[in-house]
Amino acid sequence: MKRIRDLRRLPLLLVAILLLAGCEQVSDAPALRIAYMNCNSEKETLQRFLPLTRYLEKKLGVQLEAVPVDTQEFDERFGQEEFAFTHTNSLLYVMLKEDHGLQLVAADKRGQFGARTAGAIISRKGSGIDKLEDIRGKRMVFGPQLAPTGYLAQYDLMLRAGIEPERDLGYYAMPQGSFKHEKVIYGVYFGEYDVAAAPVLDLELMVGEGKISADDFHILAQSPIIPYCTLGAAGDTDPKLVKKFRQALMELTPDDTVEIDGEQVKVLKAAWVDGFEQLTDEDYDPIREMAKRANMPPYQQF
């Protein structure tokens, strides 16, 4: 692990030379690794983020390696100092910040709330479940447990409404496999579950793609908006390199392309994002409060 750790601390003279040269030439030093949260599959994750990695590589003038990482493995692998940079959901950012000193770089922008998003509890119209109190004794489906707007936000909404999920729900489950957020929405749509923990962004996207209609659902409750997926840097990554990394993200436009397998690929379109925004660590405080109330990492008490 020492080799990876030392690579993060690029000599300041080398960084200065790369910046002055406009970073058109990529250093032949060993690659720095970017850990990308694996949402559906490793193949899809690489297809999404390899163009972004190649763009950043050119801008920074250093070799970068894109590595898909399972959500449940992130804390352990980052703690072993495998990665210089990360791309995770916002709850994982809070966990890695608390446990390992992860630095905030920027947040993805996507959908109506830009660099922020929300979680909702939904039911199918005509089900008789029209308000949050009606979910007592019902069957509910959540997204993955470390999903900030597919589990945490909804769990917190229930607690703050005086509903204890472990006691007051009749039954709850979490889907397996890929496209878990779509599965929870379809689970309510087709009647397998009574209510679902649905990310507002996924509802927006599925309506926009014609997969569902907004008129099919009741929004029983919606969380405050919180930061969306987030890029971070290990605490010992060279500060000048982190600054250049952030600047490259901020300058990225919808027209910027890189070559992948002989084809010019639009970087933002490939990554499914509209751009990036620089947030402050304090913007993540609502997530911290949710996690504390829900007794979830990194604040869980056994």
Disulfide bonds with the S-S distance in Angstrom:
none
